[in-house]
Amino acid sequence: PDHSQTSSTFRPMMESINQSHVVAIPHPTWGHINPLLNLCETMAQKNPNNLKITVIVTEEWLGLLRRSSSDESPTPPNMRFATIPNVLRDCGSLGFFETVMTKMAQPVEQLFDQLEPPVRLILADTFLFWAIEIGNRRNIPVASFWAMSASTFSLLYHLDFVLERSLNVPAQLPDEHRIDYIPGISPIRIADLPYGLSYEDKSKLSELQLLQGISMIERTHCLLFRTIPELEEHAINALKPKLPIPTFIVGPCIPLSSLGNTHDQASYMAWLDSQPQKSVLYVSFGSFASVSSHEVN
């Protein structure tokens, strides 16, 4: 589909800043860093003369990105990487997220003092609430990048409403019980709620650190969704009148420049073409999931 109309609404904000310097701060997980990097590359390619982009990652992540990059799709010359020390530790998913939220902010902000020219915009993953604090302290506008679906954002954004509705609901409900009152979201089973959200311990839901970025969203300049309007029309329409900031659709944020460069494209395209129409579903389990072939089958 042609998304130029929705995507182009984000461009004037960038083009209005002459010789602008954007600092991008991705959340250090593959499912978050890849789409933000793809968006940065697209922005850099469309504004080669008046836009400079610096992407801040850890030293370890820079090595991972370089090993996974392709010579056929080089980074645009006006896009560069800057690194902070390896402050992240491998301690399971919960410990890792805790480290991201508490250990990255200080070295990232210290790096700002070394960047030239002066930073005009921070483009940060929504999870990284401390990036909003850095921008507010330095009087730099922040564009918040939501790396997942707009439906997931709506669920988390309306969490207080969900909790209020659930106060009189028994704590132990079957996983098949469906919630049908989240704005813009089709009825969803309790078992399908993300991040372990359920009725079992309502008191701890608001303490999830991933919610801090959402609760601070009104302190940002705008919110970017990496989605496709036709796929999430209801969620997007439910969110726009409630959000106090502009929203832009910039999805799907895939590496368009590398499409068609894979050597095995013919084989998988032939397989896809041989399947009945609308019969193939792509499911991504994320970089933290470890799923055996037996479980998949």
Beta strands, then each sheet from edge to edge (+ up, - down):
strand 1: 20-25
strand 2: 51-58
strand 3: 79-84
strand 4: 121-125
strand 5: 142-146
strand 6: 178-179
strand 7: 188-189
strand 8: 222-225
strand 9: 247-249
sheet 1: 3+ 2+ 1+ 4+ 5+ 8+ 9+
sheet 2: 6+ 7-
end
